[in-house]
Amino acid sequence: MLATIGLEVHVQLQTHSKIFSGAATAYGAEPNAQACAVDLGMPGTLPVMNAEAVRLAIRLGLALGSTIAPRSVFARKNYFYPDLPKGYQISQFEAPILIGGGVDIRVGDTEKRIALTRAHLEEDAGKSVHDAFHRDSGIDLNRAGTPLLEIVSEPVIESATEAVAYLKALHTLVRWLGVSDGNMQEGSFRCDANVSVRRPGESLGTRAEIKNVNSFRFVEKAIDYEIERQIRLIESGGKVVQETRLYDAQRDETRSMRGKESAHDYRYFPDPDLPPLVLDAALIAAERDALPELPDARRQRYQSALGLTAYDATQLTQDRALSEAFEAVIAASGAPAKLCANWVLSEWQGALNAANLSIEQSPLSAARLGGLVARVHDGSLSSKMAKQAFEAMFAGTESADDVIARLGLKQVSDSGALGAHVDAVISEHPAQVAQFRAGNEKLLAFFVGQIMKRTQGQANPAQVTVLLRERLQ
């Protein structure tokens, strides 16, 4: 059977205040400390549109290739739930702010464009909080009114693997543009997955919606489980019902939550307190002019202009701060891009991961790392010396040259000084010299090792190899 998947991604926009009120959006406040009268729908209050939320939506729409609607309309989505104090959610229905667009993904060697239906602005609801035994429940309305952009894909995703690739690409883009912090643990980026299965040649099957999944791993596991559940159900003679389901990570299964509502169930109608959102062409043009180089374009440039592998280019464009740090290392070192990429992705990222730090929190700046890479590039440091210097620099504030001087790490490349060591090693090992001259090339590594030992690792291995071959042959 064939699977068909459509995703609805809720992106929390990175504003300081809510979409229709001045209440703060900061994460971690005491319950209900950031819910104001507007968020609660108190009599006499009126919503006021957050202009920054509009700008962020436009910015993302331009990057996605969407049509920016010059006029969009807010509607009331009516339903009853304890964490929705107004009894309705302000959203957009018939006239959303963004129409169409798409996200390019790559799965293995296959590239595919995931088309988008729309994206609309809306406010978030609050949150129901239950104790461990589900005996007591409370309502936290801090999230009520938090600005969201809901991005709806066309039902063109065919596997859980494609779904995760799409989510990762979209997650990278919203963080790259500063549209959202994308923190999945805090609910800034979460998705609903609509899943159906059908036999080849048949029309689309009945879909079930999996609500509010907030990790890539759980999205993949939830979709895979739901596909298998529906296949088993159909093959056993049953029918899939349209419903909303939840993913239980502990049991690795989806379970029924409620019957799936249709649009008419929500009784949408234009919000009488909010006028249509009319966008000035100058505002859209300003956001277009301010767009940075996007991740896909930068990845292609890294491969074509800098000669990086597809793997390195992809890794370096997963995060904008990392990508810009990499370019700063190149600028500071004057070294080849591949050497800089190796140091950024291996040593620097490894140290940051071990310390549980982001690139923005790094105690080692890109400029200081560039100074170290420059010394590797000009032959002043061997790889082993450079790693020793890196550890000292990551733990302190010294420059590469200061660390090299303090630790005495200067690599010896002078032919005269190295020649004396080469002659001494050759004279001390006549048997090995005879074997090498008889054709045992593997002994060259033995001679290099002896010289490195004599110089306490400071000899330039490449220079040593050249001098050895000259003497031995």
C-alpha positions in Angstrom: 0.0 0.0 0.0 1.0 3.6 -0.6 1.1 6.2 2.2 0.1 9.9 1.8 1.2 12.4 4.4 0.5 16.1 4.8 2.0 18.1 7.6 0.8 21.2 9.5 3.7 22.9 11.2 3.1 25.4 13.9 6.0 27.9 14.1 6.2 30.3 17.1 7.2 33.6 15.7 10.2 35.2 17.5 8.5 38.3 18.9 8.8 39.8 22.4 5.0 40.2 22.8 2.0 38.3 21.8 0.2 38.6 18.5 -2.7 40.7 19.7 -1.5 42.1 23.0 1.5 43.5 24.8 1.9 40.5 27.1 5.4 38.9 27.1 6.1 35.6 25.3 9.3 34.7 27.3 9.4 31.0 28.1 9.5 29.6 31.7 7.4 32.2 33.6 5.3 31.2 36.5 1.9 29.8 35.3 -0.6 32.6 34.2 2.0 35.3 34.9 1.9 36.4 31.2 -1.8 36.3 30.4 -3.4 39.7 30.2 -7.0 40.8 29.8 -6.8 40.8 26.0 -5.5 37.2 26.0 -8.4 36.2 28.3 -11.0 37.9 26.1 -12.2 40.1 29.0 -15.2 42.4 28.1 -14.2 45.7 26.6 -10.7 44.5 25.4 -9.7 44.7 21.8 -6.9 42.9 19.9 -4.2 44.9 18.2 -2.1 43.3 15.5 1.7 42.8 16.3 3.5 44.3 13.3 6.7 42.3 13.9 4.7 39.0 13.6 3.5 40.2 10.2 7.1 41.1 9.1 8.4 37.7 10.1 5.6 35.9 8.2 6.4 38.0 5.1 10.1 37.1 5.5 9.5 33.4 5.6 7.0 33.6 2.8 9.6 35.2 0.5 12.1 32.5 1.4 9.6 29.8 0.6 8.6 31.3 -2.7 5.0 31.9 -1.5 2.6 34.5 -2.8 2.3 37.2 -0.2 -1.4 38.1 0.0 -1.8 41.9 -0.2 -5.0 41.5 1.8 -5.7 38.8 4.3 -8.5 38.3 6.9 -8.6 37.1 10.5 -11.4 34.8 11.5 -12.7 33.3 14.7 -12.3 29.5 15.0 -15.0 28.5 17.5 -14.6 25.6 19.8 -14.8 24.9 23.5 -11.7 23.7 25.5 -10.6 24.6 29.0 -7.4 26.3 27.9 -9.2 28.5 25.4 -10.8 31.1 27.7 -12.4 33.2 24.9 -14.2 30.2 23.4 -12.6 30.9 20.0 -9.1 31.2 18.5 -8.2 34.0 16.3 -6.8 32.5 13.1 -7.0 33.0 9.3 -9.2 30.8 7.2 -10.4 31.8 3.7 -7.8 34.5 3.2 -4.4 33.5 4.6 -1.3 35.7 4.5 0.8 33.2 2.5 -0.3 31.1 -0.5 1.7 28.3 -2.1 5.5 28.0 -2.1 7.6 24.9 -1.3 10.5 23.3 0.5 13.2 21.4 -1.3 14.4 18.2 0.4 16.9 15.5 -0.4 16.5 11.9 0.7 19.5 9.8 -0.3 20.2 10.7 -3.9 16.6 11.8 -4.6 15.7 15.5 -4.6 12.0 16.5 -4.2 10.1 19.7 -3.7 7.3 19.6 -1.1 4.6 22.0 -2.2 2.8 24.2 0.3 -0.9 24.9 0.3 -0.8 28.0 2.6 0.5 29.5 5.8 -1.6 31.6 8.1 -1.2 33.7 11.2 -2.9 32.7 14.4 -2.8 32.8 18.1 -1.8 29.9 20.3 -4.1 28.5 23.0 -3.1 27.9 26.6 -2.0 24.6 28.1 -3.7 22.0 30.4 -1.4 20.8 33.1 -2.0 17.4 34.8 -0.3 15.9 37.8 1.5 12.6 37.5 -1.6 10.6 38.6 -4.1 12.7 36.5 -6.1 13.4 39.7 -5.7 17.2 39.5 -5.5 19.4 36.4 -4.7 23.1 36.0 -4.7 25.7 33.2 -1.7 27.7 32.3 -2.6 30.6 30.0 0.9 32.0 29.4 0.9 30.7 25.9 -2.6 32.0 25.1 -2.1 34.6 22.4 1.5 33.6 21.4 2.0 34.3 17.7 2.1 31.3 15.4 2.5 30.8 11.7 0.8 27.5 10.7 2.5 26.1 7.5 0.3 23.6 5.7 1.9 21.3 3.1 0.2 19.6 0.2 -0.4 15.8 0.7 2.6 14.9 -1.3 4.9 13.4 1.3 5.2 9.6 0.9 7.1 8.3 3.9 8.2 9.2 7.4 11.7 9.7 6.1 10.5 12.4 3.6 8.4 14.0 6.4 11.5 14.3 8.7 13.6 15.7 5.8 10.9 18.3 5.2 10.7 19.3 8.8 14.4 19.5 9.2 14.7 21.8 6.1 11.9 24.0 7.4 13.4 24.1 10.9 16.8 25.2 9.5 15.1 27.9 7.4 13.0 29.5 10.2 16.1 29.6 12.5 18.3 30.9 9.7 16.0 33.8 9.1 15.4 34.6 12.7 11.7 33.9 12.3 11.6 31.5 15.2 14.1 30.0 17.7 12.8 26.6 16.6 13.1 25.2 20.1 11.1 22.0 19.9 11.3 21.2 23.6 9.6 24.6 24.4 6.9 24.1 21.8 8.3 26.7 19.3 8.2 24.2 16.4 5.7 21.4 16.4 3.6 19.6 13.9 0.4 17.7 13.2 0.7 14.8 10.7 -2.2 13.8 8.5 -1.7 10.2 7.4 -3.6 8.0 5.1 -2.9 4.8 3.1 -4.4 3.4 -0.2 -3.8 0.7 -2.7 -2.1 1.7 -6.0 -4.6 3.2 -8.4 -7.1 4.1 -5.7 -8.0 7.6 -4.6 -6.7 9.0 -1.3 -7.7 7.1 1.8 -9.3 8.3 4.9 -6.8 10.3 7.0 -6.1 10.3 10.7 -4.4 13.3 12.2 -1.6 12.9 14.8 -1.5 16.0 17.0 1.4 18.1 18.4 4.5 16.0 17.8 7.5 18.0 18.9 10.6 16.0 17.9 12.0 14.7 14.6 12.4 11.2 16.1 8.9 11.0 17.4 7.4 12.3 14.1 9.2 9.5 12.2 8.1 6.9 14.7 4.5 8.2 15.0 4.0 8.2 11.2 5.6 4.8 10.7 3.3 3.4 13.4 0.2 5.0 12.0 0.9 3.7 8.5 1.3 0.2 9.7 -1.8 0.5 11.9 -3.9 1.6 9.0 -2.6 -1.1 6.7 -3.3 -3.8 9.3 -6.8 -2.4 9.8 -7.7 -2.3 6.1 -6.2 -5.8 5.3 -8.2 -7.3 8.2 -11.4 -5.9 6.7 -11.8 -2.8 8.8 -12.1 0.8 7.9 -10.0 3.8 8.9 -12.1 6.5 10.6 -11.3 10.2 10.3 -10.1 11.1 13.8 -7.4 12.9 15.8 -4.8 10.7 17.5 -2.0 11.3 20.0 1.4 9.7 19.9 2.5 7.9 23.1 6.3 7.9 23.0 6.6 5.5 26.0 4.4 2.8 24.2 5.5 3.9 20.7 2.0 3.9 19.4 -0.8 6.3 18.4 -4.1 6.3 20.2 -7.5 7.8 19.5 -8.1 11.2 21.1 -11.4 12.4 19.5 -13.3 12.4 16.2 -11.7 14.7 13.6 -13.5 18.0 13.2 -14.1 19.5 9.8 -14.0 23.2 8.9 -17.8 23.7 9.3 -17.6 22.3 12.9 -15.6 25.4 13.9 -18.1 27.9 12.5 -15.5 30.2 11.1 -16.5 33.8 10.6 -14.5 37.1 10.1 -13.3 38.5 13.4 -15.4 41.7 13.9 -12.7 43.3 16.1 -9.9 43.0 13.5 -9.9 44.8 10.1 -8.4 43.0 7.1 -4.6 42.9 7.1 -3.5 45.1 4.2 0.2 44.9 3.3 2.1 47.8 1.8 4.2 46.8 -1.2 7.1 48.8 0.3 7.0 46.6 3.4 7.3 43.4 1.3 10.0 45.0 -0.8 12.0 45.9 2.3 11.8 42.4 3.6 12.9 41.0 0.2 15.9 43.3 0.1 16.9 42.3 3.7 16.8 38.5 3.0 20.2 36.9 3.6 21.7 34.2 1.4 19.5 31.2 2.0 20.8 27.8 3.2 20.4 26.0 -0.2 22.1 28.7 -2.1 25.0 28.8 0.4 25.4 25.1 0.4 25.7 25.1 -3.4 28.2 28.0 -3.2 30.3 26.1 -0.7 30.5 23.1 -3.2 31.0 25.1 -6.4 33.1 28.0 -5.3 35.0 26.6 -2.2 35.3 23.0 -3.4 33.7 21.4 -0.3 32.1 18.0 -0.3 28.3 17.8 -0.3 28.5 16.4 3.2 30.7 19.3 4.6 28.6 21.9 2.8 25.4 20.4 4.2 26.8 20.3 7.8 28.0 23.9 7.6 24.6 25.2 6.5 22.5 23.5 9.1 22.9 26.6 11.3 23.5 30.2 10.2 25.7 31.0 13.2 27.9 28.0 12.4 28.1 29.0 8.8 29.1 32.5 9.5 31.7 31.3 12.0 33.1 29.1 9.3 33.4 32.0 6.9 35.1 34.1 9.7 37.7 31.3 10.2 38.5 31.4 6.5 38.8 35.2 6.6 41.1 35.1 9.7 43.3 32.2 8.5 43.7 32.6 4.8 43.7 28.8 4.7 41.9 26.6 2.2 38.2 26.1 2.9 38.6 22.3 3.4 41.2 22.8 6.2 38.9 25.3 7.9 35.9 23.1 7.5 37.8 20.2 9.1 38.7 22.3 12.2 35.2 23.8 12.5 33.3 20.6 12.1 35.6 18.3 14.0 37.6 20.0 16.7 35.5 23.1 17.4 32.1 21.4 17.1 33.4 18.4 19.1 34.6 20.6 21.9 31.3 22.6 22.0 29.2 19.4 22.0 31.3 18.0 24.9 30.7 21.2 26.8 27.0 21.4 25.8 27.5 24.8 24.3 26.2 26.4 21.2 28.4 28.2 18.7 27.2 31.5 20.1 28.3 30.5 23.6 31.8 29.4 22.5 34.7 30.6 24.7 36.8 30.4 21.5 36.1 33.0 18.8 36.2 32.3 15.1 39.0 34.9 14.8 41.2 33.1 17.4 40.5 29.7 15.8 41.5 31.2 12.4 44.8 32.2 13.9 45.5 28.6 14.9 44.4 27.3 11.5 46.8 29.8 9.8 49.7 28.2 11.8 48.6 24.7 10.6 48.4 26.0 7.0 51.9 27.6 7.0 53.5 24.6 8.5 54.3 26.1 11.9 52.3 23.4 13.7 51.9 19.7 13.2 48.4 18.2 13.6 49.3 16.9 17.0 50.7 20.3 18.1 47.7 22.1 16.8 45.3 20.0 18.8 47.3 20.6 21.9 47.2 24.4 21.2 43.5 24.2 20.5 42.8 22.7 23.9 44.7 25.5 25.6 42.9 28.1 23.5 39.5 26.7 24.2 40.1 26.8 27.9 41.6 30.3 27.9 41.8 33.6 26.1 45.2 33.5 24.5 45.9 33.9 20.8 47.3 31.0 18.8 50.8 32.6 18.7 50.8 33.2 22.5 49.9 29.6 23.2 52.5 28.3 20.7 55.2 30.5 22.4 54.1 29.5 25.9 54.0 25.8 25.2 57.0 25.7 22.9 55.1 24.1 20.1 56.9 25.6 17.1 57.3 23.0 14.4 60.9 22.6 13.1 61.1 22.9 9.3 64.6 24.1 8.9 66.5 21.7 6.6 69.8 22.2 8.3 68.5 21.4 11.8 66.4 18.5 10.6 69.3 17.1 8.4 71.4 16.5 11.5 68.7 14.4 13.1 68.2 12.5 9.9 71.9 11.7 9.6 72.0 10.6 13.3 69.1 8.2 12.9 70.5 6.7 9.7 73.8 6.1 11.3 72.2 4.5 14.4 70.2 1.9 12.4 72.4 0.4 9.7 70.3 -2.8 9.5 67.1 -1.0 8.8 68.9 1.2 6.3 70.1 -1.9 4.4 66.6 -3.4 4.4 65.0 -0.1 3.1 67.6 0.0 0.3 66.7 -3.6 -0.5 63.1 -2.6 -1.1 61.4 -2.5 2.2 59.6 0.9 1.8 57.5 0.4 5.0 60.6 1.2 7.0 60.3 4.8 6.0 57.7 5.3 8.7 60.1 3.8 11.2 62.8 6.4 10.4 60.2 9.2 10.6 59.0 8.0 14.0 62.6 7.9 15.3 63.2 11.5 14.2 59.9 12.7 15.7 61.0 11.0 19.0 64.4 12.8 18.9 62.7 16.2 18.2 59.9 15.6 20.8 57.3 15.8 18.0 58.4 19.2 16.7 59.9 18.1 13.4 57.9 18.8 10.2 57.0 15.3 9.1 56.7 16.2 5.4 60.2 17.9 5.5 61.6 14.9 7.3 60.2 12.5 4.7 61.9 14.5 1.9 65.2 14.5 3.7 65.1 10.8 4.5 64.4 9.8 0.9 67.3 12.0 -0.3 69.7 10.4 2.2 68.5 6.8 1.9 68.3 6.6 -1.8 
